[in-house]
């Protein structure tokens, strides 16, 4: 019997389109002999839809028309099983679209990659591929991620965190200039794909960079910019108990930072639709032109940091090298990387189909392990005449 696999993509995120590209790539490479694939598109308003039309890349040229030919759905649980059901429900007939065995979120950015969607799936009781709620949230928040990595002894750049709601731009500027010399880099704290990221070389460009970052997030971070920068990326697959590293890559940028355009819009035509191939189209050198010693150092650090943060599934860890000092830093974690980083596994003889199988098996492994943990007691203290109201607060004596 085939596994009923719901592939979730889209979402209320500035990386919405990139998610669609990544998901359609993955769907093309899933083993149809093993999986019944159920596409679940999450619109920019957060509504979910399913239908065969979602499997065609051409359909996304006219999304409103595509949604008219799709079925609006939600997930529901019953008797320990998860189902995809019509929403709103029909008055007559069955509203169940399909039972679902496992979900595969291929989503990027806030509201979907940051633990929000993962928490929803966990509440429904549906096994899902990828990081759990906490690791997803930590991976998305650049400042929290740095704090945890620093606590684990991993090298990260110092940074300052600011809330745009609580601090004025001139206050931020003074704090930055007191801590760092120019150039500095300004980032929204919880976005990927290089959205809203700017290098500032003086006070005027810093103020502009702050405005750009605050367009996308309430909270931002500022850190010193490495002038003579090399970026090296490495993917990891596994879980907290066992993980393996991919080959390393060196992406090439057109500017001081690897931009959204570098990642997704400079690869030329790709795929049947002539659209972007996502991260797979980025200009890069694989394997990276680094020494064998540095390669193993990066791969080991990638695995160790992946396990330290409690990640699961596939992540891409982006490293920075200061070429002037040869210092190595972890820049960020991508808990659901663009194109699922399949291109970093091909040099090691792992096909995209094999990678997807591994990720799905890890989801079922986590579900089996979770079933052995006690999360609730088979009691009902309310039936025992327990006090209610203010006196019945947590910790009250019975």
N, C-alpha and C positions, 0 to 999 in steps of 0.2 A: 504494500500500500504506500502511495506517495505521501510525503510530508506536505501539509498545507502551509505554505509560506506566504505571509503578508509582507510585501516590501513597501515601506513607508518612505515618502519623499516629499519635498516641497517645504511648506511651512511659512510661518510669519517671521521671515528673516531676510536680511539684505543678501544672503547667500542662497536665496530660493532657487534661482535658475541653475546655480552650480550643483545643487542637490539633484535637480531633475537630470542633469547630464550624468552625474555619478551613478544614479539609480538605473537609468536606462542602459548604461554600460554594463552594470552588474547583471541586470536581468538577461541581457544577451548572452552572458557567460555562465548562467546557472544551468545545472544539469536537469533538463526537463524530464529525464527518466526517473529522477529522484524527488522532484518537487512539483507540486501544483502551485503555480505562482499567481498570487492575488495582488495586483497593484493597488496601492492606497495613496492617492495624491492628496496632500494637505494644502489647501489654498492659502493665499496670503492673508485671508481673514481667519484662518484656523479651522475651516470646515474640511471634512474628509469626504472623498469620493472614490468610487471604484468603477471599473468597466474596462473592457478590452481596448477601447479607444485610447486609454492611457498608456498603452504599450507602444504606441506609434509616435515617434519623435515629431513627425509633421503636425500632429494634433496641437502641439504647444505653440504653434504660430498664431492660433486663435483660441485662447484659453476659454473665454466666455462661451463660445460655440462648443468647445470640447466638453465643458461641464454640463451643458444642456443634454448631451448624449451619455452622460455618466449618471451613476446612482449615488446620492448622498447617503453616507453611512456613519456609524460609530461602532465602537467595540462594546460588548456586554459579556458578562460571565454568568454561568449557570451550572450548578452541579460540579464545580471544579474545572469546567471547560470554558474556553473563550470563543466568542462568535463575532462575526461581522454582521451587523443588522442594519436595516433601513432606518433612516432618521430624516424626517419624521416617519413614524410607522404607518403602514396602510391600515385601513379599518377592517379589511377582509383579507384572508389568505395569510400565508407565512411571510414574516419579515426577515427571516434569517437568510443572509446571502451565502454564508459558508462558515463552517467551523474553522478555527485557525489553530495550528499547532505551535507556531513560532512566528515572531515578528522580526523583521530585519530593517531597522531604521537606517536609512542612508540619507542623512540630513546634516546640514551644516549651519552653525550659527546659533544665535539666541532664540529662545523659546522652543527649540527642538533638540539641539546637541548638548545643551547645558544642564540636563537632568530633568527638565520639565516633562518632556515626552516620555523619558524613561520612568519617571515616577507614575505617570498615567498608566503605562503598560504594566508596571508592577502592581498597581492597585487592581487592575483588571485580572491579574493573575496569569498574564500571558508571558511565556519565556521570550526573551529578546536578545538579539545579537549586540555585542558591544559592551562598553563600560556601564557599570551600575550608576545609580543616582549620584552618589557622592563623588566618585572619580570623574563623572561627566561634568559636574558643577565645578570641581577644582580645576580640571583641564581647561575649562572655558574662561575662568577668572584668572587673568595673567598675574595679578598681585598675590592672590591666595596660592596659586601654583608655585610662584617664586618662594613664598614663605615656607611652604611645605618642603620644597626641594632644598632650600638652604638649611632647614632643620635636619634634613637627611644627609647633609654634607656634600651636596652637589653644587657645582659652580654656577652661579647666576649673577647677572649684573644688578647692582644696587638700583633701586627705583623709588620714586615718590608717588604716592596715591592721592588723588584729589577728587572731591565731589563737586561737580559743577553747581549743584543746588545750594551748597553751603559756603562756597568760597568764590570771591570775585577774581577776575582774570589777573588784575594787578597783584593780588595777594599770591596767586599761583606763580606768577612770573618772578616775584621777589624770592619765593622759596626755592624755585628752580635754580636761579642764578646764585643763590647762597650755597647750594649743594653741588652743582655741576658747572663746568665750563662748557661753552659751545664747541661743537654742535651737540644737540640733544634730539632725542626721538620721542614723539608724542603718540600715544596709542589709546584708543578706547579699551577699557579693561576687559571687555568680554566679546570682542568680535574677531573673526578670522578672515582669511582671504585678503589680508592687508588693507581692509576697508578702514578709512579714516586715519591711516597712519601717515605721519609727515615728519621729515627731518627739518629741524630749525637751526639756523646758523647765527641768528641774532635775535634781539628782543622783538623786532617787528614780525619776523617770520615765526617766532614762538607764539605770539598772540594770535596770528592767523591759524597756526597749527592747533592751538587750543580750541578755537572756534570750530574748526573742521572736525576734531575728535568729539566735541560735545554735541555735534549734530547727530551722532550715532549712539551715544551712551551718556548716562548721567555721571559715570565715574571714569576717570582716565588715569593713566600712569605716564610718568616721564622718566627716562633714563638716559645716560650718556650714549651718544651714538659712536659706534666704532668706525673710525675714519677709513682704515685699510681693512675692509671686512671681507671674509670668505664665509659663505654659508654651506654647511654640510648637513644633509638630512638622512635619517635612518628610520626605517619602519620596524615595529615589533609586533609579533603575534603571540598570543598566549593568555595567561591569567596570572594571578599573584603567586601561584605555586610553581609555574613553569612558563617560560617565555623564550622566544628565539628572535634574533635580529636578522634583518634583511641585508642586502648590499647597501652601500652608501652612495649618495648622489651629491653632485654639486650643481645647483641650479644657477642659471646666468640671468642677471638682471640688466635692465636698460637704464636704470637710474641708481640712486643711492640705496634704495631699498627694493626688495622684490615686490612689485606692485600687483594689484588686481589685474591690470592689463597684461603684465608679464605672464601671470599664471594662467589666464583664461582667454585672452583675446589676441595673443600674438602667434598662435600656432597655425594660423591659416585655416583652410577648409579641412573638415574632418567628419567622418561618419556619413551616412546616407543623406542626412539633411543639409550637409555642408556647414554645420555649426561646429562649435568648439568641442574638442575631445577632453575638455577639463584639464586637470593637472597632468594627464598623460601627454598633452601637447606642449608642455613647458620645455623650453630649451634647457638642456641639462647634460652633464657628463656622468655616465654610469658605466663602470665604477668611477667614483670620484678620484681625482688625481692627487692622492695622499699616500703617505708611507704606510706600509703594512702595520707598523706599530700604532700609528694614529688611527688607522681603520679599526683595529681591534679595541683600542681605547674607547672610541666613539660607540662601537657596537655594544661593548660591555656596559658603558654608562647608560646607553639607551635601555637595555634590558633591566638594569638595576633600578633606574628611575621609574620605569614602567611598573615594576613590581612594588616599588616604594609607594606609589600613588594608588595602588590597588586597581590598576587598569585591567580590562578584559577585552578580548577580540583583537582588533588591529588599531594601532595608533602610529602616528608619525611624529618623531621627535626632531625638532629643528635646532641645530647647533650653530653657534657663531664662533669664528676664529678671528682673533685680533692678529692680523699678519705682522704687525709691528712688534708684538711681544710674544706671539705664539700661544697666547692664553686661549683656553677653550671654555665656552659657556653654553649652557642649555638656554635656548631662547624661548621656546614654547612647545606645548603639547597639542596635537590635533587628534582628539579621541575618535573622530570619524573623518579621516583624511580624505581629501579630494581624490576621486578615482580609487578610493580604498588602498592607495599606494601599491596597486598590483604590479606596476612597472618596476618596483624595487625588488620584487620577488622573482620575476622572470629570469634574471641573471643567475639565480641560485637553483634554477630548474623547477620552480614551483609555478604551475599554470594558474591563470585567474580562476578557473573552475575549481581547482584544488584548494586555492586560498578561500574561496567562498564556502566550500564544504567544511573546512577547518573552523571557520568563524561560526557557522551554524552549530557544529558539534560542541563548541565551547559554550554556546547559549544553553544547550540541553544539559551539559555538565554542571553549569552553575545552578540550574533549576533542581537537578538531583541533589546537589549539596545543600541547597536551601531547604529542601523537604525534610532534611534530617535535623534541622534546627527548630526549637520550640519558640514560636512567636506569640502564642496566646494560651490561656488556660481554659479548660473545659468546665468553667464554672459560671455562675450568674449571681453576683453579690446583690444585684437589685432584687432578685427573688427572695433574698434572705432578710428583707426589711432594712436594707442599708439606708442611712440618712441621705436626704437630697437637699438641694439648695446650698446656701453659704456654708453651713455646718458640715456638708457632705463633701467638702473639698478634698483634694488629694492629700492623703496622710492623716485624715481625721480618724479618731478612734471609733470603732464599732462596738 
